[in-house]
């Protein structure tokens, strides 16, 4: 369950930011997670709930935005959303595509009080 390790990293990162900026409370952590990361949002949420219990983030909510997979064809320059993980351009049927969304795993923002 790599989600537990990811949840731990998120908590550590945010707690470091709390310390660096002298924040009193963090009310929300917003994440952006791409569909290609193989992260199960419910498992990540569960891991976060367990890890945050005895920290300054005990009352913090975790918001997860799942991003679809998007690509751009190198052949015809068509930008498109990858459907059902079929990595072929729907315009020209080329497999020569660059992925420009779907691999994200980032803290988009935090809401806090100082």
C-alpha positions as CSV (number, residue, x, y, z in Angstrom):
1,X,0.0,0.0,0.0
2,X,2.1,2.9,-1.2
3,X,-0.7,5.3,-0.4
4,X,0.3,5.2,3.2
5,X,3.8,6.3,2.4
6,X,2.4,9.0,0.2
7,X,0.1,10.2,2.9
8,X,3.1,10.3,5.3
9,X,5.1,12.4,2.9
10,X,2.1,14.8,2.5
11,X,1.8,15.2,6.2
12,X,5.6,15.8,6.6
13,X,5.6,18.3,3.8
14,X,2.7,20.3,5.1
15,X,4.0,20.2,8.7
16,X,7.3,21.6,7.5
17,X,5.4,24.4,5.7
18,X,3.4,25.1,8.9
19,X,6.7,25.5,10.7
20,X,8.4,27.6,8.0
21,X,5.5,30.0,7.8
22,X,4.5,30.0,11.5
23,X,0.9,28.9,10.7
24,X,-1.6,28.1,13.5
25,X,-3.9,25.7,11.7
26,X,-4.3,24.1,8.3
27,X,-7.9,23.6,7.4
28,X,-7.5,22.0,3.9
29,X,-4.9,20.3,1.8
30,X,-5.8,20.1,-1.9
31,X,-4.1,17.4,-4.0
32,X,-3.9,16.9,-7.8
33,X,-3.4,13.3,-8.7
34,X,-3.1,12.0,-12.3
35,X,-4.9,8.9,-13.4
36,X,-1.6,7.2,-14.4
37,X,-0.1,7.4,-10.9
38,X,-2.0,4.2,-9.8
39,X,-2.9,5.9,-6.6
40,X,-6.2,4.9,-5.1
41,X,-7.8,8.1,-3.7
42,X,-9.8,6.3,-1.0
43,X,-6.7,4.5,0.2
44,X,-4.8,7.7,0.3
45,X,-7.6,9.4,2.2
46,X,-7.7,6.5,4.7
47,X,-3.9,6.7,5.2
48,X,-4.0,10.5,5.7
49,X,-6.8,10.1,8.3
50,X,-4.6,7.6,10.3
51,X,-1.3,9.5,10.0
52,X,-2.7,13.0,10.8
53,X,-4.4,12.0,14.1
54,X,-1.7,13.0,16.6
55,X,-0.4,16.0,14.6
56,X,-1.3,19.7,14.1
57,X,-3.3,18.4,11.1
58,X,-5.7,16.4,13.1
59,X,-8.7,18.5,11.9
60,X,-7.4,19.1,8.4
61,X,-9.5,17.9,5.5
62,X,-7.9,16.3,2.4
63,X,-9.4,17.2,-1.0
64,X,-8.3,15.1,-4.0
65,X,-8.7,16.1,-7.6
66,X,-8.2,13.3,-10.0
67,X,-6.8,14.4,-13.4
68,X,-7.6,12.5,-16.6
69,X,-4.9,11.4,-19.0
70,X,-4.3,13.8,-21.9
71,X,-1.9,13.6,-24.8
72,X,-0.8,15.3,-27.9
73,X,0.0,13.5,-31.1
74,X,3.4,14.2,-32.6
75,X,2.2,13.3,-36.0
76,X,-0.9,15.5,-36.5
77,X,-0.5,17.8,-33.4
78,X,-4.0,16.8,-32.2
79,X,-4.5,17.3,-28.4
80,X,-6.9,14.8,-26.9
81,X,-8.1,13.0,-23.7
82,X,-7.0,9.3,-23.5
83,X,-10.0,7.2,-23.1
84,X,-9.8,3.7,-21.5
85,X,-6.0,3.9,-21.6
86,X,-5.9,3.6,-25.4
87,X,-2.8,5.6,-26.3
88,X,-3.6,6.1,-29.9
89,X,-4.4,9.5,-31.5
90,X,-8.2,9.5,-32.3
91,X,-7.5,11.8,-35.3
92,X,-4.8,10.0,-37.2
93,X,-4.4,6.6,-35.3
94,X,-0.7,7.3,-34.6
95,X,0.8,5.9,-31.4
96,X,3.5,8.6,-31.4
97,X,2.0,10.7,-28.6
98,X,3.4,12.7,-25.7
99,X,1.5,12.6,-22.4
100,X,0.9,16.1,-21.0
101,X,-1.4,15.2,-18.2
102,X,-2.0,12.2,-16.0
103,X,1.3,11.7,-14.1
104,X,0.7,14.5,-11.5
105,X,1.0,14.0,-7.8
106,X,1.2,17.4,-6.2
107,X,-0.1,19.5,-3.4
108,X,-2.0,22.1,-5.3
109,X,-2.5,24.4,-2.3
110,X,-3.2,24.5,1.4
111,X,-5.7,26.6,3.3
112,X,-4.4,27.8,6.6
113,X,-4.7,30.4,9.4
114,X,-1.6,32.3,10.6
